[in-house]
């Protein structure tokens, strides 16, 4: 019947409108045909510290808000989202955008359940399990890999694998204790209802001894604050002018006298465990053995490593970071090594390198130099620039006392100018 046909058309339009892949909202219905479309997103590390910006929220609502924020802190939760794929599909551009947004919205909602395993209130069990698994894997794999080559390599693998296993196990245990005690410390502070409480500075101990020292100082501050708060509670209650205020302040003082030392003990354990944790990973830090090498010519060719050229590059970059990718053509130091003239593929530089006052004396593009003119009386070489040059007034003077250095630099510049 006509009514049934109309109802079926309405249902079809509703199904089409609910599916962004079939909704055509572009101009004139123009569509994209995708033979194969795949969009991948790298894993995202999510770290969330809640409750730190909620101290200004007062009352019962503020207490519960800060409590929820404290227990919901997340430590490095890794979100892996499934890629978005299309094959042999024709759709408008706006529908493609809506489909991508809908796919990743659903993926994020689906993956949020994995964050529970990275809650700090639980000690980040998922992250700690990853580190423990890495340690166990290295403990078995390193000796096996060494045994495939020689007994000496197997012994070295046993040492490396055992060290990795111990380090990762120590990291997992100390990190778990640190996260749990840190969350418990913040939760205990909520019982004080102290809006003016100033959080101690965030210090990261590098070893257990330093962590013990920082934790002991935190414990001493907490005990003193608890005793002083309890002693001053009656005076604060008297200033309120009511019996209810006096009882309330005295009660808060007693609670503070009990809770503050507890918070100090938790901070002591947290800082000490952080010292163990940071000491277990300090050996994994990499330090540069030598300075970055110099690049050469307009093609930025890599040549055999020369320490002198690497030190020259470090000098130039310390003065002007934009010279990091400079392509060196030639350089010349004066006899007392107080300054150096550098010719690159596009620049002429004169650098004062003596003492702490290192600076660029000249920085002139080669394309702006028209010709050179020696000035023996002035102990300089004049760089005459084109009238359209923006490098400064013409001529620019390259001054150096040694005549041989001036001649060598002039020869370097002439060769570079002929090559342009």
C-alpha positions in Angstrom: 0.0 0.0 0.0 1.1 3.6 -0.4 1.2 4.1 3.4 3.5 1.1 3.8 5.8 2.2 1.0 6.0 5.7 2.5 6.9 4.2 5.9 9.5 2.0 4.3 11.1 5.0 2.6 11.2 6.9 6.0 12.9 3.9 7.7 15.4 3.7 4.8 16.2 7.4 5.2 16.6 7.0 8.9 19.0 4.1 8.4 21.0 6.1 5.9 21.1 9.2 8.1 22.4 7.1 11.1 25.3 5.7 9.0 27.9 8.4 8.2 29.3 6.2 5.4 26.1 6.6 3.4 25.2 10.2 4.2 25.9 12.4 1.2 26.2 16.0 2.5 28.9 17.3 0.2 28.2 19.8 -2.6 26.5 18.2 -5.6 27.0 14.8 -4.1 30.7 14.5 -5.2 32.3 11.5 -3.6 35.7 9.9 -3.1 36.5 6.4 -4.3 38.9 4.7 -2.0 40.5 1.5 -3.3 42.3 0.9 0.0 42.5 3.4 2.9 44.2 2.6 6.2 44.9 5.1 9.0 47.1 4.1 11.9 47.8 6.0 15.1 50.9 5.4 17.2 50.3 4.2 20.8 49.5 7.0 23.1 51.0 7.2 26.7 48.4 8.7 29.1 49.5 10.2 32.4 47.0 12.0 34.6 47.5 13.5 38.0 44.1 14.4 39.5 43.3 16.6 42.5 46.3 19.0 42.2 44.2 21.9 41.0 41.1 21.3 43.1 42.3 22.8 46.5 40.1 25.9 46.0 36.9 23.8 46.0 35.5 24.0 49.5 32.9 22.1 51.5 31.7 18.5 51.2 31.6 18.7 47.4 35.2 19.9 47.4 36.3 17.0 49.7 34.7 14.3 47.5 35.9 16.0 44.3 39.5 16.0 45.5 39.2 12.5 46.8 38.0 11.2 43.4 40.7 13.2 41.7 43.4 11.7 43.9 42.4 8.1 43.5 41.9 8.5 39.7 45.6 9.4 39.0 47.0 7.4 36.1 50.7 6.6 35.5 51.8 6.0 31.9 48.9 4.0 30.6 49.6 2.9 27.0 46.5 3.2 24.7 46.7 1.1 21.5 44.0 2.1 19.0 43.0 -0.2 16.2 43.6 1.3 12.7 40.7 2.7 10.6 40.4 0.7 7.3 38.3 1.1 4.2 38.3 -1.0 1.0 36.5 -0.3 -2.3 34.3 2.4 -0.8 32.8 5.5 -2.3 31.8 8.3 0.1 31.8 12.1 0.5 34.6 13.9 2.3 32.4 14.9 5.2 31.3 11.4 5.6 34.9 10.2 5.7 35.7 12.7 8.5 32.6 11.6 10.5 33.5 8.0 10.0 37.1 8.5 11.3 35.9 10.5 14.3 33.3 7.9 15.2 35.8 5.0 14.8 38.4 6.5 17.1 35.7 7.8 19.6 34.5 4.2 20.0 38.1 2.9 20.2 38.9 5.4 23.0 35.8 4.4 24.9 36.6 0.8 24.5 40.2 1.1 25.6 39.5 3.2 28.7 39.0 0.0 30.7 42.7 -0.7 30.4 43.5 2.4 32.4 42.3 0.7 35.6 45.5 -1.4 35.6 47.6 1.8 35.6 45.9 3.6 38.5 48.4 4.9 41.0 46.1 4.0 44.0 46.7 0.4 43.0 50.4 0.9 42.5 50.3 0.8 38.6 50.2 -3.1 38.4 50.1 -3.1 34.6 53.2 -1.0 34.2 55.0 -2.9 36.9 54.1 -6.3 35.3 55.6 -5.0 32.0 58.9 -4.2 33.7 58.9 -7.5 35.6 58.2 -9.4 32.3 61.1 -7.5 30.6 63.4 -8.5 33.4 62.4 -12.1 33.3 62.7 -12.2 29.5 66.3 -10.7 29.6 67.2 -13.1 32.4 66.5 -16.1 30.1 67.2 -14.7 26.7 70.6 -13.1 27.2 72.3 -16.3 28.4 70.6 -18.3 25.7 71.7 -15.8 23.0 75.3 -15.9 24.4 75.4 -19.7 24.5 74.7 -19.8 20.7 78.1 -18.2 20.2 80.6 -19.2 22.8 80.9 -20.0 26.6 82.4 -16.5 27.2 79.4 -14.9 25.6 77.1 -17.1 27.6 78.8 -15.9 30.8 78.4 -12.3 29.7 74.8 -13.0 28.9 74.2 -14.4 32.4 75.7 -11.2 33.9 73.6 -8.9 31.7 70.4 -10.9 32.1 70.7 -11.2 35.8 71.4 -7.5 36.1 68.4 -6.6 33.9 66.2 -8.9 35.9 67.3 -7.4 39.2 66.9 -3.8 38.0 63.5 -4.3 36.5 62.3 -6.2 39.6 63.6 -3.5 41.9 62.0 -0.8 39.7 58.6 -2.6 39.8 58.6 -3.1 43.5 59.8 0.4 44.4 57.5 2.1 41.9 54.5 0.2 43.3 55.4 1.2 46.9 56.0 4.8 45.7 52.7 5.2 43.9 50.6 3.6 46.7 52.2 5.6 49.5 52.0 8.8 47.5 48.3 8.4 46.9 47.7 7.4 50.5 49.6 10.5 51.6 47.4 12.8 49.4 44.2 11.0 50.7 45.3 11.5 54.3 45.8 15.2 53.7 42.2 15.5 52.6 41.1 14.5 56.1 42.6 17.8 57.4 40.3 20.0 55.3 43.3 22.4 55.2 42.8 24.8 52.3 46.0 26.6 53.0 48.2 23.6 53.2 51.2 24.1 50.9 52.4 21.0 49.2 56.2 20.4 49.5 58.3 20.9 46.5 58.5 17.9 44.1 62.0 16.5 44.6 63.3 13.5 42.7 66.0 11.6 44.7 68.6 10.0 42.6 69.6 7.3 45.1 68.1 5.7 48.3 70.3 7.8 50.6 69.0 11.0 49.1 65.5 9.7 49.2 65.9 8.9 52.9 67.2 12.3 53.6 64.3 14.1 51.8 61.8 11.7 53.5 63.2 12.4 56.9 63.0 16.1 56.4 59.4 15.7 55.3 58.6 13.6 58.3 60.1 16.3 60.6 58.1 19.0 59.0 54.9 17.0 59.3 55.4 16.3 63.0 56.2 19.9 63.8 53.2 21.1 61.7 50.9 18.6 63.6 52.1 19.6 67.0 51.9 23.3 66.3 48.4 22.9 64.7 47.1 21.1 67.8 48.6 23.7 70.1 47.1 26.6 68.2 43.7 25.0 67.8 42.1 26.5 71.0 43.2 30.0 70.1 41.7 29.7 66.6 38.5 28.4 68.2 38.3 31.3 70.6 38.7 33.8 67.8 35.6 32.3 66.1 33.5 33.5 69.1 31.3 30.4 69.5 31.4 27.1 71.3 30.8 25.2 68.1 33.9 26.9 66.5 36.0 26.1 69.5 35.0 22.4 69.5 35.5 22.2 65.7 39.0 23.7 65.7 40.1 21.6 68.6 38.8 18.5 66.8 40.7 19.5 63.7 43.8 20.1 65.7 43.7 16.6 67.3 43.1 15.0 63.9 46.0 17.0 62.4 48.3 15.9 65.2 47.5 12.3 64.4 47.3 12.6 60.6 50.3 14.8 59.9 52.9 12.3 61.3 51.2 9.6 59.4 51.6 11.7 56.2 55.2 12.2 57.1 55.8 8.5 57.5 54.2 7.9 54.1 56.3 10.6 52.5 59.4 9.0 54.1 58.5 5.6 52.5 57.6 7.2 49.2 60.8 9.2 48.8 63.0 6.2 49.9 61.3 4.0 47.4 61.6 6.7 44.7 65.4 6.7 45.5 65.5 2.9 44.9 63.5 3.3 41.7 65.6 6.1 40.2 68.8 4.3 41.2 67.7 1.2 39.3 67.3 3.0 36.0 70.2 5.5 36.3 72.5 3.0 34.6 70.4 3.1 31.4 71.2 6.8 30.7 73.3 7.3 27.6 76.0 10.0 27.5 77.6 11.3 24.3 81.2 10.0 23.9 82.2 12.6 21.3 80.9 15.8 19.8 78.7 15.7 16.7 80.6 15.5 13.4 80.9 18.4 10.9 79.1 18.3 7.6 80.9 19.3 4.4 80.0 21.2 1.3 76.6 22.1 -0.3 75.6 18.4 -0.3 76.3 18.1 3.5 78.7 15.2 2.9 79.7 13.0 5.9 83.5 12.4 6.0 85.8 10.7 8.4 85.5 12.1 11.9 87.9 15.0 12.7 87.9 16.2 16.3 89.0 19.6 15.4 86.1 20.1 12.9 83.7 18.7 15.5 85.0 21.2 18.1 84.6 24.0 15.5 81.0 22.9 14.9 80.3 22.9 18.7 81.8 26.4 18.9 79.6 27.7 16.1 76.4 26.1 17.4 77.0 27.5 20.9 77.1 31.0 19.4 74.3 30.6 16.8 72.2 27.4 16.9 71.1 28.0 13.3 74.6 27.0 12.2 74.0 23.3 13.2 73.5 22.2 9.6 76.3 24.4 8.2 78.3 22.8 5.3 82.0 23.5 5.9 84.2 24.3 2.9 87.3 25.5 4.7 88.5 27.2 7.9 91.5 29.1 9.2 92.6 29.9 12.7 94.9 32.8 13.5 98.3 32.0 15.1 97.2 32.5 18.7 93.8 30.7 18.0 91.8 33.7 19.3 89.6 33.8 16.2 88.7 31.6 13.3 87.5 32.4 9.7 85.0 29.9 8.3 83.9 29.5 4.7 80.8 27.4 4.2 78.8 26.7 1.0 76.8 29.9 1.6 78.4 32.0 4.4 81.6 33.6 5.5 82.0 33.7 9.2 84.6 35.4 11.5 84.3 34.2 15.0 86.0 35.5 18.2 86.7 32.3 20.1 89.0 33.4 23.0 87.8 33.5 26.6 84.2 33.5 27.7 83.1 36.3 25.3 82.6 34.2 22.2 80.7 35.9 19.4 80.3 36.3 15.7 82.4 39.2 14.3 81.2 38.8 10.7 78.4 36.8 9.1 78.2 37.6 5.4 76.4 35.6 2.7 78.8 34.7 -0.1 76.2 35.7 -2.8 76.4 39.3 -1.4 80.2 39.7 -1.8 81.1 41.5 -5.0 84.9 41.4 -4.8 87.7 41.5 -2.2 90.2 44.2 -1.6 93.3 43.7 0.6 94.0 46.7 3.0 97.6 46.1 4.2 97.8 49.4 6.0 94.7 48.6 8.0 95.6 44.9 8.4 92.3 43.9 7.0 90.5 42.5 3.9 87.6 44.6 2.6 84.5 42.6 1.6 82.8 44.9 -1.0 79.1 44.0 -1.1 76.5 44.4 -3.9 74.3 47.5 -3.5 71.3 45.2 -3.0 72.9 43.4 -0.1 71.1 43.3 3.3 74.2 42.2 5.2 75.1 45.7 6.4 77.2 48.6 5.2 79.8 48.0 2.5 82.6 47.2 2.8 82.7 44.7 5.6 86.2 44.5 7.1 87.8 41.2 8.0 90.5 42.2 10.5 93.4 40.0 11.7 96.9 41.0 12.5 98.7 38.0 10.9 99.4 38.7 7.2 99.6 35.0 6.3 96.2 34.4 7.8 94.7 37.3 5.8 96.1 36.0 2.5 94.9 32.5 3.2 91.4 33.7 4.1 91.3 35.9 1.0 92.3 32.8 -1.1 89.6 30.7 0.5 87.0 33.3 -0.2 88.1 33.7 -3.9 87.8 30.0 -4.4 84.4 29.9 -2.8 83.2 32.9 -4.9 84.4 31.3 -8.1 82.5 28.2 -7.2 79.2 30.1 -6.9 
